[in-house]
Amino acid sequence: MHADLLFTGGPVLTPEGRTASAVAVTGDRITAVGHDEVRGLAGPRTEVVDLAGRLLLPGFQDAHVHPVPAGLELSQCDLTGARTAEESVAAVRAYADAHPDRAWILGGGWSMEAFAGGTPTKELLDAAVPDRPVYLPNRDHHGAWVNSRALELAGIGRDTPDPADGRIERDASGEPSGTLQEGAMQLVGRLAPPATAADRLAALLHAQRHLHALGITAWQDALVGDFLGMDDPAEAYRTAAREGTLTARVVGALWWDRGRGAEQIPELAEKRREFSHGRFRAGTVKLMLDGVAENGTAALLDPYLDTCGCATANRGKSFIDPGLLPKYVTELDALGFQCHFHALGDRAVRDALDAVEVARAANGPSDTRPHLAHLQVVHPDDVPRFARLGATANIQPLWAAHEPQMDELTIPFLGAERASWQYPFGALLRSGARLAAGSDWPVSSPDPLQGIHVAVNRVEPGGGGPVFLPGERLGLADALTAYTAGSAYVNHLDDTGRVAVGALADLVVLDRDPFAGPPEEITQTGVALTYVGGERVYAAG
């Protein structure tokens, strides 16, 4: 039988390494992997791709991403390119001037390091947009920048109390200063006009095109539900899956409402049944245990430090009661749900692992494949527990580098010892833990090759300077495995993530072989071709 698609003339990354130079695809499956002998499967209708020395490997999979909010932000006031306060304000003013018909100015993506203390003020926005409310989440979506008009509409003043799960930043006189942290975002966010169903579907398809162009063939959407005014992407996925426009393979992590308890579990089971269709499966539950270190809401075992290096009274926030978490996880695990934990601080990581341990003891071995995302600070005692419990470490490598948010807003408030526990990719791998990888886009770039560059070099793409905790670097093969087989495992896509006979032909051709150059040049690598099930979904240029 002749192949439908044949790749020849370049290195092929198989589970054993770069051990092949030709791959045949028939239908949606890989039917041969080898060398010159595979060329005999070419027939008159076979599409032959000359790799010309470029690397063929499994399609990348993002284990933690938010494509619909990212797609919406790309069509709104996008601040991801602004590096200073002045650039941010100028971008807001330009967007507002270009869209005089918009009742609200929405978008986001600003960087905390662009503003003193990471907290921009309402006065900056008032100068750009004095007459319309402005609501702009930052790039990590744990804080929002608002103007005076938005605060006025929400009724937020000096006497407004902080919500239990958030904080209103205030000036020296006690007045709201213009930044809302965590749950306080919703005080304004709930008033902003929601996107339409058509907007959300268009955002999904826009994001999908962008992700395919980066070699991504599958992902796990880390938030399917309603949270802090973010648009629920569930209906967009169901529509795209039914219409056949969802070309990627997607797992949806259903949002655990942190203001409720176990009574929501039957609702989650119903959503799993209702929304799973075709290439979209909603078999995961997302449990956000804490916040982020930069605003002091990541849950720590010991207190944050102040600017003088002294211990404060703040140990961050636990958004889900740690005493009840094991019960919730045990019930979800018994129903076959995968648990996807947002666990950034060392206390949140320990709480998640404790809950998995209780579930394992109660339910016995299972194939639910729990995973912990972000893992900024991991106590050394907890590193070996990942392998022991079968919990995957879901890493976001782009964050593991020296940059202003790390050096100015994080390290001083953690202290030297805890700062040395950050993003312990190498230690986790050496302990036997399975690594998956993702981007958290729109928090940071979804480009896997940029993340791989940082995982291997522990410096920002294109940057120099000191290496961030060099002992935690990964080898190139291990970093690629995290973005392919590791994330495929988390996504329960066991017939993807590898180039092997019988596997689905979810494949990517890079524009070079990154193994052939020095690690410092990984960032220069791009994607030439992307295939899902043997169908080409992207071609460069």
N, C-alpha and C positions, 0 to 999 in steps of 0.2 A: 504494500500500500504506500502510495506516495504521500509525503508530508504536505501540509498546507503552508507551512512556514518553516524556513530553515535559516539558522544563524551559523555563520562560519567565519573563520579567519581572525579569531581573537580569543583572549582568555575568557573562560567561563568559571564563575565562582560557584562551586558545588559545596555540599556539606563537608567534603574532604579538603577543600582548598581550591586553588586555581588549577584544576586537574583535567579540564576538558577544553576543547576549542571548537566544538560544534554541537548544536542542539536542534532537534526536530520537534515540531508541534503539529499535531493532527487534531482538528476540532479545537476544544478548549484545553487540551492536555498535552504535556510533554511526553513524547513517545520514544525519544532516543537522546542519549547524551554520550558524547565520545569525541572522536577526532575525524580523520579523513573518511572513515567508513560510513559516517552518518550522511555524507554528501550523496551517497547512493540512493537516498530516499527522495531526492529531488525529482520532480516530474514536470511535465509541460505547464502545469498550473501552479506550481509551487512558487511562493514569494521567497526569494533568497535575499537575506540581509548580510552584506559584507561588513563584519565588525571592524575590519581594518585596524586591528590591534586594540580596539576599545573593549572595555570590560562589560560582559553580560552577567547580570546577577538577578536574584529574586526582586520583585517589586518591593519598594519600601512600604512599611506600614507605620502609621502614627498612632501610638497607644494612648494619647491624651491630647485632644484637639477640639476646638469649637468653631467649625467651619461657617455655620450660619451667622453668628454674631460677627465673625471676621468678614464675611461677605457683605453684611449690612454696613459695617464700618467703612469698607472700601468705597461705598456709594454715598457716605455721609461726610462729616467733617473729620478727615483722617489726619491725625497728628503724629503718626508713627515716624515720619521723617524729620520732625522738629527736634533740635538738640538743645535749644536754649529757651528761656522764658520769652524772649523777644520773638523768636521764630514761631513759638506756639501761639502767642497772641496774634501775630501777623496772619497765621494760617486761619485762625478763627475769624478774624475780621474779613479776610478774603472770601471765605466760604459764606459768611453771613451776607456780604455785599452781593455775591453771585446768586444768592437764593433769598430774595426779599419776600417771597411768598411763603416761606417756611415759618409756621407759628412757633416752633421750637428749633433751637440749634442743637442737633444731636450728632454723636460720633464718638470719638475717643482716641486712645492710644498714646497719650502724653507720658513722658518719662519723668519719674520722680526726681531724678538728679538734675533736671532742668530748673528746679525751684529750690529756694532755701528751705532746708529741713524736709524737703519732699512734699511740701504742702502749699500749692498755689493759692492765691487770694482772690476773693470776689472782685476786688477793685481792678485787677488786671483784666478780667472779663468785662466788667462794666464799661471800661474804656473802649472796648471793641464792640460790644453789643449791649447797649443800655436799655433797650426797649422790649426785648424778647427774652424769655427764659432760655438758659443754656445749661445743658447737662452732659458732661463729658467724662466717662470713666477713664481711669488711667490704663496703662498697658496691661497691668495684671488684674484689672477689674475688681480690685479690693478697695478702691477709693474712687471718688468722683469729684470733679471740679465744677462748681456751680456759681452763677452770678447772683446779684442781689434780687433780680426779678424772680428767679427760681426759688430762692429762699422765702421771698414774700408770698408767692403763690402757695408754698408748702406750709406757711405759718410758722417758720422756724425763726426763733429769736433767742435772746439771752436766757430766757426762762424755760426754753424747751429742753427737757431732759434727754440724756443720751439713751438710745435704746439698749436693751440688754446685750445685743450682739453687735454693737457698733459704737462709734464715737463721732461727735460733731466737733471738728477742730474749731478753736476759739482764739480770738486775739487777747491782748493783755487786759482789756476791759470786760471780757466775758462774752463779747458778741461773736456769733458765728463768722468764721473768717473766710469760708468759701470752699473748704474741703470736707467731704463726708467720708468716713471710713466704714467699711464693712456694712453691717445692717443699717447704718444711718443713711446709706445711699438710697435706700428705698423710700425714705421720707420725701425725696424729690422724684426719684425714678418712677414711682407708681403713678405720677401725674403726667409723665411724658406720653405722647401719642404712640400706641404700639404700631409696629409694622403690620402691613396687611399680609394675608396668606400668599398673595401673589409676590409681594416683596420678599418674603421668607424663601419661597421656592426659587425665585431668581437669584437670591443670595447664595443658596445652596449650590445651584448649578454653576454660578460664577466661581465660588470657592473650589468646587470639584475640578473645574478646568485648571485652576491655578495649582492645585495639589497634584493633578496628573502631570503637569508640566515640570514638577519637581520629582517625578518618579514614584509618586505615592499611589498605590493601587488599592489600599484598604486603610481603614482607621477606626478608632473608637471615639465617638462623640462623648465627651466627658460630662455633658450636662444636657439631658433631655427632660425638660420640665420648666417650671416657672421659678426664677430666682433673681431677686434684686432688679426686676424690670427687664432682664434679658429675655429675648423672644424664644419661646418654646419651639424647637425645630421638628417636633414629632410629626406633625401633619405634613410638613414639607418632605420629610423622608418617605412617609407612606405614599404621598402623591407621586414622587419621583420613582419609587420602587414599582408602583402599579403601572405607571406610564412607560417604564423602561428607560427613563432618562438617568437613573442612578446607575452609573457604570462602575463605580467603586463598590467594594464590599464593606459594609459598615455595621458596627455594633453600637447600639445606643445605651448609654449609662443613665438609667432613670433616676431623676433627682429625688433624694431622701429629704423631705421637708423637715428641717432641723427644729421646727417649732412644734412638731407632733411626735408621736411615738409609734408603737407597734400596730396601732389601729390602721395605719396606712398600708400595711403589707398586703392585704387582699386587693387594694386598689392598684398596687404595683404589679401584682400578678395579672390583673385584668388588663393593664396597659401593655404588659408583655404580650399577651394574646392579641390585643387589639392592633398594635402597631407593627408587629413582626410580619414582614411580607417580602418575598423575593430576596434581594440582596441586603435588606435591612433587618437586623434582629435586635430586639430590645431585651436581652437576657441578663443585663447587668444593673446593679444599683450603685449610684454614686453617693458616698457618705463624706461630706466635707467636715473634717474634724477640727480644723483650726484655720487661721488666716495666713498672714505673711510676716516675715521678720522685719521688713522695712518699716512697717507701721506699728510694730510691737504687738501684733495679734497672733503670731505663730506660737503654739503652745510649747513652753519650755519646762524642763524639770526644775531648773533653778532660775531665779529672777534675771530679767534684763539688767544691764548696767546703764548708768546715766553718763552724761558727757564727761564726768570726772572719774569714771571707772568704778563707781560705787554701786552696790546692789540696790535696786529699786523694789517696790512692792509688786511690780508687774511681772507675771509669768505667762502672759498671753491669754488667749481665750480657747475654751473647749466648747465648740458649737453644739456638740452632742454629748450628753451626760456620760462620762466614762463608766459610771456604775451601771448604766443601762445598755451601753453599746454591745457588750458580749451577748446579751439576750437578743438584741436585734439581729446581730450577725449570725447567731446560731439559727434563728428562725428563717432568715433569708437563705442561708446555706442549705437548710433542710428542704427548701422549696426549689433548689437547683439554681438559685441566683448567684452570679459572680458578684463579689463586693469589690468596688473600686474606691479606694480611700484617698482623699486629699489629706496628706500627712506631711507637714513641712517641718515642724519643730520636733525635738527629741521626745517630748511628752506625748505628742500626737502619734508619732511612730510607735512608741511603746504601747499606747492605748490600742492602736490598730492590731499590733501583733498579739497582744493579750487577748483581744476579742477573737482573732483567728484561732488562737490556741484553745480557747474555750469551745469554739464551734467544732474544732477537730475532735476534741475529747468527747463531746456530746453526740456528734453525728457519725464519727468514724471517717475513714478516708473518703474523699469525694473528688470529682473532677471539676469543681467550681472555679478553681484557679484565681484566688484572690490576688489583688495587686495593690501596692502602695505607691502613689505618685508623689513626685517632687523631692522628698527626702533631702531637704537642705541640711538639717542637723540630725545626725543619727548617733546616739550614744554607742560607744564601742561595744558595750555588753550586748547590744541588740543586733549587731551586724550578723553574727552566726545564726540568729533565730530565723532569718529569711529562708535559708536552705532547709533548716530543720522542720519548719512548718509548711514548706511548699508555697511560700508567699513570694510573688515576683516583685522585684525592684523596678519600678517604672520611672526611668530617669529622664530629665529634661536637660541635656548636656550643655546647651547654650548658656545656661546660667552659671556654669562652673568656671568662671574666669574673673580676673581683676577688672573691674569697671567701676564707675562712680557709685552706682547703687550698692555695690558690694563693699567698696572701700570706705565710703562716707556714711552710708545709712545702715550698714549691717555689722561689719566686723567690730567697730568701736563699742557696739551695744551688746555683743556676744562675749567679748573677751577672747584672749589668745587661745585658751584651751578649746572652748567650744567652736571657735572659728576654724580650728584644725579638724573638726569633725564634719565639715561641710562637704556635701556631694561625694560620699566615699565610694565612687564607682569601682576603683581597683580593689578596695578592701572587700566589697560585696562580692565581686567576681571571684576573688581568691578564696572566699569562705564557702563557695559553692552555690551562691545565689544565682538564679536565673535573672538576666537583665532584659527588660523591654525598654523601648525608647519612644519619646514623643516630643512635641514642641510646645503645647499649650497655646498655640496660635489662636487669637491675635495677641496674646501676651508677648510672644516673641516669634521670630521668623519660623515658618513651617519647613524651611529647606533642610532636609535630612543631612545633606552634605556639609552644611554649615555646622550643624550639631555634631556630626562625626568629627569635623576638624577640631572642635573644642574638646570633645571627649578624648581625642588622641593627644592634643597639644596642650590643653588647659590654658589657652590664651584665646582672646577674641579673634574671629576671622579677620585677617588682614592687619592684625595688631601685633605689637611686640610687647616689651615690658616683661615683668617677672611672671614666671609660670605659677599658676595657682595650685598649690598642693601637688607637686609633681608626682608624688607617690601614688596618686589616685588616677593617673592617666591609664587609658585603655590602649591596647594595640588596635591597629586598623581592622583586622579581621574580627576581633571581638566587638568593636563598635558597629561594624556592618551587621554582625549577627544580631545585635540588640535591635536594630532597626528593621530586621527582616524576620528571621526565625523566632526571635524573642517576642516581638509584638504579635506575630502570627499565633504563637502559643496563647498569649493573653486573649486574643480575639477568637479563640477556638476555631481558627481557620487552619486546621491541621494539614490540609492538602495544598497549602501555600507556604511561602517563606523559604523555599528551597528549590534548587534546580535539580530535579531528579525525575526519573521515568515514573509516570503516573500522577505527578503533581500538576495542579492547575497552572496554565501558562500565564501567570502574572509575573511579568518580567520588565526589566529596565536595562537599557543600553546607555552607559555613560559616554561622555565625549572623549574619554581617555581611560587609561588604566591607572588609578591612583596608587596602586602598589608599586608602579614603576618609577615614581618620583619620591622626593623627600616628604616627610609628614607635613612640613610647613607649607606645602603646595596643595594640600587636599582641598583647601578653600577655593582653588581655581577650577575645580572639577564641575562640570555641568551635566545635564541630562540631554541625551539625543533622542531617545525613543522610549515610550511607555506602552505596555500591552497589559490588558486585563482579559484573561481567558482566551488568549491568542488574538484578540482584537486590538488593533492599534488605537489608543486613545490620545496620544500626543506624539508629535514629531517636531523637532526644533527647526526653526527657520523655514 
